[in-house]
């Protein structure tokens, strides 16, 4: 994986023209209570640029029909656009084959698909599944369900006080019962970028497959699934400027072929009779029913948009924002950064002394600033840091340094209110 | 928006900074715990009911400013009241917070508690304001613990040791 540059000082990003880019996002002109919106909740969901909005509208205006089944013109056009979106995803993550790219409704569904399709078939009583303390609930609960059903066991990799995985503890968890590893690439609560490549290699040396939750990574860093060599990689469209309701599960062809289906229905079959039904080949085996066609095409357009800017440029600008914000917050007495890993994505979780995150969020909202407060669907992380919740600002490539200034001023205001 | 700015007015901030009746009632006759798992608000209510009157009442716990101030003002409001009057306040507060009581037109007993009216425009904060009252209702009806979310059977997946 490419190392992310970490400049020591904030500087105006020469590579990414933020002003130009912001002009593409109509929603950024929203006013909240008479103040300009400062949208810093990108880890929860990202905004959609006009070209992607236009692509969705054009699909519905000129191309829509159900796909794969019809022989009429619009059906062929729609099918072509849908499968072209699949190839765009393939190129975006450097998958070897397009049939390794499955459209899902999001990261959560992708993980559940693997739990049902792989886990329920290959993981059994007393087998062990390795997770980490950092995981989002979507990469915990399906494995708890599986463990409960099969009598399997969960083993959890601990973190240090900076929010970094203890890799030597991870390695110690392995034994002959270890059958699966599920880890997140980037922590949505703390921003930690995990060293997944060596962790995947370690698992593979012991014959253990790995699923990577890439929901917070794919929008912010270049992802190369062949280089990572993970068995599965899941992410969501709405976190990378695409529509909601669409996500991607990448799986190695050989593994997907051995898996049982998740949902049964149309399209995932070759032939159906009441005596015997045969399943379709991949990826269609895992795409039952009419898919979110428009959303998939929208995701393809979002990938085009991001690729035109360049993931490296996006990552570099976001690092600038993170470093500037962190520098400012570190200089504020009574405010503490939670999640101080050496390698971080642009997520800033913080705590203001004496003020509950919910109050922080409500008061910042009065200034038009949108952050997220709560446990971020990562209650184990919160418990590890002995907080019920944090306040979290998460940046995207269309955020500006001025918006970081607004956040800092907002935090000062919160402290004033509670002084 | 005007009401939400008012929500953090002096009265609420004051009760958050110096909560009234913060502590545990030693010879409590009634007690309940309230929990909002979505945001981490947690409080424990202890009360001593003499005959039909709330004699003494105290609360402890960790919570956001809205919840703490609501708990503080609640304890001050119900201390010395009959159980019936306390339950009336529970109902009226909930209705005001959820916007079903037009507190300016309809007669009620809320007095200074109307300072929480602004919470009805902040749906995500309504539960914070209501939790102490929910918990009071549970305590008066001898229900040991209450949550803002429905209780389901928890899942139990065996967790191996870290070593």
Interface residues (C-beta under 8 A of the other chain):
Chain A: X33 X34 X128 X141 X143 X144 X145 X147 X148 X151 X152 X153 X154 X155 X156 X158 X169 X172 X173 X355 X356 X357 X358 X359 X362 X363 X365 X366 X373 X374 X375 X382 X387 X388 X389 X417 X418
Chain B: X1 X4 X5 X7 X8 X13 X16 X38 X39 X40 X41 X42 X62 X63 X64 X65 X66 X122 X124 X125 X128 X155 X156 X157 X158 X159 X160 X162 X163
